[in-house]
Amino acid sequence: MGLMRLNVRCPERIADPDLKRVYLAGPDDLPYHGRAHLAGDMLHIERREDASGALCVPWVLDEHGVWMINTTTLMERERPYQLEVELARGIVFRVRNQLAAWQMLGLKAPEDLTNLISEATTAFSRSAVMQADPPAAVAKAIEAISLGAAASLRLADVYAEQALSVRTANGARLPTLLGVRMAAPPDPGKGLGYGEQLDPFSIISIPSGWKDVEPTEAKREWSPIDDTVKWAQENRRRVSLGPLLEFCDSRVPEWAYLFEGEGDTLASLMLGHVEACVKRYRGRVNLWNVAGRVNRSRVLGLTDEQRLQLVARAVRRVRELDPGTPVTVCFDQPWGESLASESADLAAIEFADALERADLGIAGFGVELNIGYLPNGTTPRSPLAYSQLLDNWSLRLELPLLVMLTLPSGAGPDPKAVSKVKALQASGNPDAPPFPSPDSQAEWIQSCLPVFLAKNCVQVVIYNQLRDDVPHELPHGGLVDAAGVAKPAAAALAELRGQYLA
């Protein structure tokens, strides 16, 4: 049994009252299974392993809302660490390290960036040498964290600007596809119509999961998918159909739970759904998204091994029926946050690696980022963390990536949201801007999405929810609000499409 202890002077900045998202991660950034708890002003991290690890904490930043911040690698020791100082060390170390790595590749750092990093380094250094005076050390650490976050954002801007400048030299346009998930054709009476809000999107992702097609056993309903496929083709949009299988409680038909735990029966039923979809739409689809959220545990009683085998069989069947159309498989929670509190055999990237090694003919893997949602979402992070995540997936799998995004624009009640997840709300400084908000949703797209587009490995980006004025999955996650009005995020996506994409 491993135990790590840290003194905490600002527990109100830990954006997780239950501490379920506070965990230690190994060298591969995957969590160790364990638990965290506060006893007075002491944070205890318990786990089976006693190896060193980086502590990950959802932290409230006054300027940016909640970010998951990592310490550097900490070894177990008798004397407790000071949490705020170690978080400052982590954020400053990572921005300095990333700057050095990108400079080796030719990045030119402007003076304002180097000044920010220098100020962050100085603030951290002072906090580190002042630990005999905890209040003073923590005050300097909070300053260093704030400066480190600002430096991370600025470095991401510089990297994206320079990398995109190289990729779009001589007027070239990026081949990256920008898409949106849309369950039905646009309704002119709803204010969205056939107009400008859909103009930025060159590919339409159409939900066609088991629950969408067969909400009642043995009775398939094709009309919504037929209509949306027809609209996309008439409006010269590419079509991505799927995920055909989605391992999520809210995306499985209720009648399927009659067969919970019966692996063979469920496999037969689910593969029958996959086959029916492919036979009906082959020739009209440009991309098959065969499976999504594959790394979710406890769905229909299927084990990790059963889900892995089922997805492999589904991919093979799609390739047999439609060998000319690319196939993808997608995963959410790519950092594996759920592994900290749930016992599971495989993380998302390990599932993907196993499928890639099986040589199934998968064209690429999808990374689903439902950022700022609880549970089963992704805690917001520095844009440098997203960059490193995509690099890690690309280097390990050596295949193109599809990125699916959803971000909340609010945290209040959303009566048309059908899932039970909630948006993560930052609380702290009452003078700080609200998070999440329509502005913070757009600001994330403006600061982080260019980093994604700068990477050759990212070939498709899909915004995963179009509208909040019709029944939808994630609260406040759409590009159109509950009144049918486009949010600032829609304009941010249109601007990026016009600036960089073909």
N, C-alpha and C positions, 0 to 999 in steps of 0.2 A: 504494500500500500504506500503510495506516494502522498506527501502533504507539503504544500507550499503556503506560506503566510505572508500577507502584506498589510501594512498599516494604511488606513484610508482616512483622509481628513475631509474629503468632499463626496460623501456617499450619495448626495442628491444628484450628482452628475452621472451616476451609473444608471442608464436608461433601461433598467430591467429589475423591477422590484423582487422578482422571484429568483434572479441570478441564473436563469436557465441558459442564457446566452453568454455567460461568462465562462470561459474554458481555456485550457492549455492546449496548444497545438504543437505538433511535432515538426521535424524539418521539412516535411512535405505539405505543411500548412493544414493538415487534417487534424481534427480534434481528438484528444484522448477522452475516452469515456470516463465520466466522473461527476462530481457535483461541487458547487460553490455555495458557501453560506457566510453571512456576516455575524460575528459575535462582538458586539460593541463596535469598536473602531478597527477590528481585525478581520480581514477577508481570508477565509480558509478555502483552499482548492484541494480537494481530495480526488484521487484516481488510483487505478490499479498499478500503473507504471510509476517508477520513480526516476525516469529519465528527465533530462532538461527539456524545457519547452518555452514557447512564447505565449504569454498570457494575452487573450483577446477580450476586450471589454467594450460594450456599446456605451459610448461616452457623449454627453451633451456638450456641443460646442455652441457658444453664444451666436456665432456668425453663420453657422452652417447646419444647425440641427444636430441630429444624432449621427455619429460615425463609429464604426467598429475600428478601434485603435489597438495595435499590437505593441507589446513590449519587445525588446530584444530577447534573445534566448536567456532564460534564467535557470540556474541550477538550484536544487534544493539546498537550503542551509538553515542553521538554527536561528540566526538573526533575521527578523522579518524585513522584507523590502518595503520601501515607501511607494505605494501604487502610483501616485501622481508623477513622481520623479521618473519611475521606470517607463510610464507611458510617454513622457516627454523624450526620454532617451530613444524609445522606439520610433517615434514619428520623425525625429530629427535624423536618426541613423538612416532610415529608409529613404528620405528625400535626398540626403547627401549621396547615398549609395546609388540611387537611380540616376541622379545627375551625372555621376562619374561614368556609369555604364553607357548612358546615351552620348556623353561627350566622346567616348571612345569610338562611337559610330558616326561622329561628325556633328553632333548638336552644338550650336553656338549659344552660350548662356548670356542673356542680356544683363546689364548692370543691376537693374532692379531685382532680378531673380537672385543673383549672387548676394546682394545686400540683404534680402529677406532671409536667405539661408544662414548668412553670417549672424544676423540678429537672433535667429532661432537657436543657433549653436551657442552663442554667448549666454542667452537666457538659460538654456539647459545646463551649461557648464557651471553657472552660478548656483543653480538649484542643487546640482550634484555635490558641490563642496560646502553647501550650507545645511546639510542634513542634520547636524547637531542642533539646529534651530528649525524644527519641523514647520511651523507656520510660515517662516520666511522662505524655506525651500519649496514648499508647496505653491506659494504665490508665484515664485519664479517658474516653477514647472508648468503651472497653468498658462503663464505668458508664453513659455516655449511651445506648448501644445498649440496655442492659437497661431503663433508665428509659423510653426511647422505645417499646420493645415493650410495657411495662406500660401506658403512656399510650394506645397504639393499641388495646389490648384494652378499656380502660376507656371510651375514646371510642366504640368500637363498641357497647358495652353501653348507653351513654347514648343514642346515636342510635336503636338498635333499640327501647329502652324507650319513648322519646318518640314515635317514628314509629308504632309499633304501638299506642300509646295513642290516637293520632289515628285510626288506621284501624279500631280496635275501639271507638270511642266509642259510648256509649248501648247497650252490649251487643252490638254488631254482631260477626259472625264473619267471618273472612277467607274468600274463595272459593277460595283457593289449595288445590290438590289435593296431598296427600302420598301417595306410593306406594312400592312396593317391587318389585324385579325378582324374578320367581318362575317357575321353569321347570317345576314340577310341583305338583299340589295338595298341601297339607300332609298329612303322614302321622301319624295319631294315635300310632302306635307309636314315633315318633322323639322324642316329648316336646314337639314344637311344637304338633301337633294343630290343632284349629280354634279355639284359644283366644286368650288375651289378646295374644300377641306380634303377631298380625295385626290387632288391633283398630284401631291408629292409622291404617291405610292405607285410603284411599278409592279408590285406583286401583291395579290390578295390571298391571305391565309384563311381558309374556310374550315371552321370546326366540323369535323365529321367523325366524332368519337362514337363509341358504342351507345351511350345514352342519347346522343343527338339523333341517331338513326333508328334505334330500336328501344324507345322508352317503354314499350309494351312488348312482352315476350312474343316472338315469332311474328311481329307486325312492324315492318320497316316503313319509315316515313322519309321520303326522299325530296319532297317539294322544296323546302328551304334551301337545301344544297343545290338542287337543280337550278333554282332561280338565281342563286348567287354565282354559280359557275357561268351561267348564261350571261349575266350582267358583266362579269369580268371579261369574258371573251368579246362581247360586243363593244366594250370600252378599252380593248387592247391592253389588258392587264394579264400578266402571268398568273397562274393559279398554283397555290400550294394547298394540298388537301391533307388535313389531319390536325393533330395526331389521331390516327385511326384507333390506337389503343392509348388510353390515358390512365395511369395508375394513381388515381386520386379519388377519394370517397365521393366528392361532389360530381364527378364525371363518370360514374358507373351507374347503370340503371338499377333502380331499387330492387327489381325482381331478381337480379343476379345474386343478391345475398342469400337467396334460397340455396345456392350451391357453394356458399362460402366454405373454403377449405378443401373442396373437391377439385384438386388440380387438373385432372384429366378432363373432367366435364367442362370446367371453365376454359381450358385451353381450346377445346373443340368449339365452344360457342364463340369465343373471341376471334379465333382464326376464321370461323365462318363469316363473321362481320367484316374482317379485313378482306377476305376474298370477294364478298358481295360488293364492297366499295370499289375495289380495283376493277372488277369486271364491268361495273356500271360507268366508271369515269375515265378509264384508260383512253388515251388519245386526246383527252381534254385537260390533262393535268401536266404541269411542268415540273412539279416536285412533290414526291410522296413523303410526308412526315409520318413515319410508320408508328412511332411510339413516343410518348412524352411522360415526364416525371417518373422515369423507370426506377429511379433510386428511392422512391417512396416506399416505406415499409408498412406492413399491417393492412394492406388493401386486399380484401376478399380472402384473407388468410394465406396469400401466396408468399412463399419464402423468396429470398434473394435468388436462389438457384432456379426456382420455378419461373420467376419473372425473366431471368436472363435467358432461359431456354425458350420461353414463349416468344420473347422479342426476336430471338434468332430465327425461330421457325416462321414468324410473321414476315421478317425481312426476306427470307428465302422465297416465300410464297409470292410476295409482291414482285420480286425479281423474275420469278418464273412467268408470271402473268403479264408483266410489262417491263421487259428487260431494258428498254431504251430510256426510261425515265429515272432520274436520280432519286436516291432514297436517303433519308436522314433519320436519326434517332436522337431524342432530346432528353435533357436532364435539368431538374431545378436544384436549387441550393448547391451550387457547384463547389462551395467551400466546405460542404458537408457539416453545417452547423448542427444538424439533428443528431449526429454521431456523439455529441457531447453528453446527451441525456438519454439516447435510445441505443439499445444494443443491436448492432447490425454488422453483417460480414463485409459489405462492400460500400465504399463511397462512390459518388457519381463518376469521378474520373476512372475509378477502378472498373465500374460497369462498362464504361466506354472502351477502356483498354481491352477488356475481355472480348467484347464484340468485334473490335478492330482486328484482334489477333485471330479471330475465327474466319477471317477472309470471306465475309458475306457479300461483299460488293457494296458496302455502305459508302455513299459519296461524301458525307460529312456528318458532323455531330452538332447538335444544338445545345446552347447554354441558355437556360431560362432564368432571368433575373427579375423576380417580383420584389422590387426594392422598397423596403420600408413597410412590410406587412408581417403580421404575426397571427398564427404560427406558420411555419413552413415557407416563410419568405426569406429574403436576403437582407440583412442589416446594411444600411448605407455605409459606404466606405470611401476612402480617398480615391480619386481617379487613377492614381498610381497603382492602387491595389487591383482595380479592374484590368489595367494594362498588364500587370504581372500575371493575373489569372488567365487571360487570353493567351499570353505567351506560353505559359506552362502547358495549357491544353494543346496548343498548336505543336509545341516541341515534342510532347509525349505521344500524341496521336498521329501527327503528320498528315492530317486531313483538314480540309476547309471547315470553317465554323459558321453556324447560323446562330445569331443572338436574338433572343426574344425578350422584350422589356415591358414592364408595367411599373408605373410610379403613381402614388396617390397625390391628389391635389387638395386633400382635406382629411380631417380625422373624425368628423362628427358622424351621426347616423346616416346611413344610406339605405333606404327601404327597398330599393330595387337591386341591391347586391344579394346574390343567392348563396354565396359562400359565407362561412362563419368567421373568416379572418378579419382582422382589424388593422387599420393603418397605425403605424408607430408614430406617436406624437412626442415631440421634444418639449420638456418642461424645464424651467430654470430661470434665467434672467427675464423678468417681465418686459424689459425694454428691447429684447432681441426680437427680430422678425419671426412671425409664426412659421412653424414647420410641422407638417407639410402645408403647402398652400399652392394655388395656381402658379404663383411666381416661382416658388422653389421647384415645382415640377418642370417648368420651362428652363430654369437655370441649370438643373441637372443635365438636361438634354444638350444645352449649349456648352457646358464644360466637359462632359464625359463622352458624349457620342462622337465628337471629332477624334478622340483618342481611338475609338473603335474603328472608325473609317480609315484611320491612318495605317491600319494593319492589313497586310496582304492576306492574312489568314481569314479575315472576316469577309465573307462573300454575300451574306444576306443579313439584314437587320429588320426585324418585324416588331412593330409596336403591338402589344398583345391585347389591347382593348380599345375599341373605337368610341363607344357611346355609353354615357351614364343615364340617358333618358329612356332606356329600354332595359329589361332585365339583363344583368351582367354579373360576372364572377366577382371581381375585386372592387371594394368600395372606393369610389372617387378616382378610379384608375383610368377613365377614358380620356379621349382628346376632345370630346364634346360633353358639356356639363348636363345636369339634370333638366335644365331649361332649354336644351337644344342649341346652346351657344358654344362656339369653338373656344377652347382655352388657349392661353398663350403658348402652350406646348405644341399645338398644331402649327402655329406660325413658325416656331423654332425649327420644327422638322421640315417645313416647306423651305425655309431659308437655307438649311443645310443641303437639301436636295438641289436647289437652284445653284448653289455655290460650287458643289463638288461632283454630283452624280450625273450619270448619263440619263 
